[in-house]
Amino acid sequence: MSDSLDRLYRAVLAARTADPASSRTARLLRAGRGKMAKKLAEEAVEVVIDAMNGHTDAVVCESADSLYNLVVLWVASGVHPQDVWTERAASGHCREASEGGPRRFTAAQGRRARSQPGP
């Protein structure tokens, strides 16, 4: 899966210089992080609603849209997919996810959050 997200990430990076008249991704990148975050939130809610209603095909479709919008937001925020995989490995998220444990913030996350510019 990380290969697929890496390819998507590279495609979104390439779209930063594309013509917004012909590229949905270029338009979204130019719209700003607020618009990107709104799109991601909308898609995530659709995944939840479709999952609750047992619409598996729709969950797949909306999940693909959610991943796309997440990657666009990563690009706009200066986050690389490897940053996410590294964080998951370092903070034990993989183990916690399977155990239903609490979400912890690492010291690195706190430093990044404080050093990131606002929207």
C-alpha positions in Angstrom: 0.0 0.0 0.0 2.8 2.4 0.7 4.0 2.1 -2.9 0.5 3.2 -4.1 0.5 6.2 -1.7 4.1 7.1 -2.7 3.0 7.1 -6.4 0.0 9.2 -5.6 2.2 11.6 -3.6 4.6 12.0 -6.5 1.6 12.6 -8.9 0.3 15.3 -6.5 3.7 16.9 -6.3 3.9 17.0 -10.1 0.4 18.6 -10.2 1.6 21.7 -8.2 2.9 23.2 -11.5 0.0 22.0 -13.6 -2.6 24.3 -15.1 -5.6 24.7 -12.7 -7.9 24.9 -15.7 -7.1 21.3 -16.6 -6.0 19.7 -13.3 -8.3 19.1 -10.4 -5.3 18.6 -8.1 -3.7 21.9 -9.1 -7.0 23.7 -8.4 -7.3 22.1 -5.0 -3.7 22.9 -4.1 -4.3 26.5 -5.1 -7.5 26.7 -3.0 -5.5 26.4 0.2 -5.3 24.0 3.2 -8.7 25.0 4.5 -10.4 23.8 1.4 -8.3 20.7 1.3 -9.1 19.9 4.9 -12.8 20.4 4.2 -12.7 18.0 1.3 -10.9 15.4 3.4 -13.4 15.8 6.2 -16.3 15.4 3.8 -14.9 12.2 2.3 -14.1 10.8 5.7 -17.7 11.4 6.8 -19.0 9.7 3.6 -16.8 6.6 4.4 -18.3 6.4 7.9 -21.9 6.8 6.7 -21.5 4.2 4.0 -19.8 1.8 6.4 -22.5 2.2 8.9 -25.1 1.5 6.2 -23.2 -1.6 5.0 -22.4 -0.1 1.5 -19.1 -1.8 0.9 -18.6 -0.6 -2.7 -19.3 3.0 -1.6 -16.8 2.6 1.3 -14.1 1.5 -1.2 -14.9 4.5 -3.5 -15.1 7.1 -0.7 -11.9 5.6 0.9 -10.0 6.2 -2.4 -11.3 9.8 -2.4 -10.3 10.2 1.2 -6.7 8.9 0.5 -6.4 11.3 -2.4 -7.5 14.3 -0.4 -5.2 13.2 2.5 -2.2 13.1 0.2 -3.1 16.5 -1.3 -3.2 17.9 2.2 0.1 16.2 3.0 1.8 17.9 0.0 0.4 21.3 1.0 1.6 20.8 4.6 5.0 19.5 3.7 4.4 16.0 5.0 6.0 13.1 3.1 4.4 9.6 3.3 7.6 8.3 4.8 7.2 10.7 7.7 3.9 9.0 8.5 5.3 5.5 8.3 8.2 6.4 10.4 5.9 7.9 13.1 3.7 4.9 13.1 6.7 2.6 13.6 8.4 4.8 16.2 5.3 5.4 18.4 3.8 1.9 18.3 0.7 2.9 16.5 0.6 -0.4 14.6 0.5 -2.3 17.9 -2.0 0.1 19.5 -4.3 0.0 16.6 -4.7 -3.8 16.9 -5.1 -3.5 20.6 -7.5 -0.5 20.6 -5.0 1.4 22.8 -4.9 5.1 23.3 -3.3 7.5 20.8 -0.1 9.0 22.1 1.7 12.1 20.8 5.5 11.8 20.6 7.9 14.6 21.4 8.6 14.9 17.7 5.0 15.5 16.9 4.8 18.2 19.5 7.9 19.9 18.0 6.5 19.7 14.5 3.1 21.1 15.5 4.7 24.1 17.2 7.0 24.7 14.2 4.4 24.5 11.5 3.1 27.8 10.1 -0.6 28.4 10.5 -3.0 28.3 7.5 
